Amino acid sequence: IMSTAKPSTPNPQSVIMSTAKPSTPNPQSVVGIAKVGSGSATRVFSSFPTVTFPNHYTMVTGEHPGHHGLVSNTIYDTEVAEKPLYLGKNLLDGFYLKEPIWSVYKKATKRKAATFSWIGSYHDSTRQSKRNIRQCDKKNSISPTELRMNGAAAE
């Protein structure tokens, strides 16, 4: 997790990144992110269940899974779909019950916020804002991840 907001900076910018995997780009490898600097949290506490999506949404909502609605990486609800739905591959808004930090920031400051590849990034939990989902150009000379990171940093 990174935050580049500095008290003396007139227009602070914040970036939250998961860099647990070696394949995840670091700020220095992506021009758009490197321009805003870096810092890190001293620790992040896991929630239960200890699976990816509930924990990631806990980090951005400040709520535990029982309160924000995501308790698994997969949704088992026959009223929604016949087969289980993997959260990483669908755009159903109804399961994201609490407002993430980027939405709170946008409402409080009337400024832009951008996210990518983060659970809940492409969902409108408040039903108040329009989504701006950028598509990656696979023919581009930089990787899709770098393209998305540069695009998010430009927002």
C-alpha positions in Angstrom: 0.0 0.0 0.0 1.4 3.4 -0.9 0.3 6.9 -0.1 2.0 9.9 -1.6 -0.1 12.5 0.2 2.2 15.0 1.9 0.8 17.7 4.2 2.9 20.4 2.5 1.8 19.3 -1.0 -0.9 21.6 -2.4 -2.4 18.8 -4.6 -1.6 15.5 -2.9 -2.2 12.2 -4.8 -2.7 8.8 -3.2 -1.9 5.4 -4.8 -2.8 2.1 -3.3 -1.0 -0.9 -4.8 -0.7 -4.6 -4.0 2.9 -5.5 -4.6 2.9 -8.9 -2.9 3.9 -10.8 -6.1 7.3 -10.3 -7.7 5.6 -9.9 -11.1 3.7 -6.8 -9.8 5.3 -3.7 -11.2 6.9 -1.4 -8.6 6.5 2.4 -8.8 9.9 2.9 -10.3 9.0 0.6 -13.3 6.0 2.7 -14.3 6.5 6.3 -15.4 3.1 7.6 -14.4 3.3 6.1 -10.9 7.0 7.0 -10.3 6.1 10.7 -10.9 4.0 10.8 -7.7 6.6 9.2 -5.4 6.0 6.4 -2.9 5.6 5.5 0.7 4.1 2.5 2.5 1.9 1.4 5.4 3.7 -0.2 8.3 1.2 -3.0 8.5 -2.2 -4.2 7.2 -4.3 -6.6 9.3 -6.0 -9.5 7.6 -9.7 -10.1 8.0 -11.6 -13.4 8.1 -12.1 -15.2 5.8 -8.5 -14.9 4.7 -9.1 -14.9 1.0 -8.1 -12.2 -1.6 -11.3 -10.3 -2.5 -12.8 -10.0 1.0 -9.5 -8.7 2.3 -8.9 -6.3 -0.5 -12.4 -4.8 -0.1 -11.8 -4.6 3.6 -8.8 -2.5 3.0 -10.6 0.0 0.8 -13.9 0.2 2.7 -12.6 -0.1 6.3 -15.4 -2.6 6.9 -15.1 -6.3 7.7 -16.5 -8.9 5.2 -19.7 -9.4 7.2 -20.4 -5.7 6.8 -19.2 -5.0 3.3 -20.8 -8.1 1.7 -17.9 -9.9 0.1 -17.2 -13.1 2.0 -15.6 -15.2 -0.8 -13.8 -14.8 -4.1 -16.9 -16.6 -5.7 -20.6 -15.8 -5.4 -22.9 -18.8 -4.9 -26.4 -17.3 -5.4 -28.8 -19.2 -7.6 -31.1 -16.2 -7.8 -28.3 -14.3 -9.6 -26.8 -17.1 -11.7 -27.1 -20.8 -12.2 -23.4 -21.4 -11.7 -21.0 -19.9 -9.2 -19.6 -16.5 -10.3 -16.0 -15.6 -9.8 -15.8 -12.0 -8.7 -12.8 -11.2 -10.7 -14.6 -11.9 -14.0 -18.0 -10.2 -13.7 -19.3 -6.7 -13.4 -22.3 -7.2 -11.1 -22.7 -4.2 -8.8 -25.1 -5.7 -6.3 -22.6 -7.5 -4.2 -20.4 -4.4 -3.4 -22.4 -3.0 -0.5 -20.1 -0.5 1.1 -18.4 2.6 -0.4 -14.7 2.3 -1.1 -12.1 5.0 -0.3 -11.9 6.3 -3.9 -15.6 7.0 -3.9 -15.5 8.7 -0.5 -12.6 10.8 -1.7 -14.4 11.9 -4.9 -17.5 13.0 -3.0 -15.6 14.8 -0.3 -13.1 16.7 -2.5 -15.0 16.9 -5.8 -11.7 15.7 -7.4 -11.0 12.8 -9.6 -9.9 9.4 -8.4 -8.7 6.4 -10.5 -8.3 2.7 -9.8 -7.5 -0.4 -11.7 -7.2 -4.1 -11.2 -8.5 -3.8 -7.6 -11.6 -5.6 -6.4 -14.4 -3.2 -6.6 -12.6 -0.8 -9.0 -15.2 -1.3 -11.7 -18.2 -1.3 -9.5 -20.5 1.5 -8.5 -21.3 0.7 -4.9 -23.0 4.1 -4.4 -25.0 4.1 -7.7 -24.1 7.8 -8.0 -21.1 7.9 -10.2 -20.3 6.9 -13.8 -17.6 4.4 -14.4 -14.7 5.2 -16.7 -13.4 1.7 -17.7 -10.4 2.0 -19.9 -9.7 -0.8 -22.3 -6.1 -1.9 -22.9 -4.6 -1.9 -26.3 -2.9 -5.3 -26.6 -0.8 -4.1 -29.6 0.7 -1.3 -27.6 4.4 -1.4 -27.0 4.0 -1.4 -23.2 2.4 -4.1 -21.2 -1.4 -3.9 -20.4 -0.5 -3.5 -16.7 1.8 -0.6 -17.4 -0.8 0.9 -19.7 -3.5 0.7 -17.0 -1.2 2.1 -14.3 -0.2 5.0 -16.5 -3.8 5.7 -17.4 -4.9 5.6 -13.7 -2.0 7.9 -12.7 -3.1 10.4 -15.4 -6.7 10.5 -14.1 
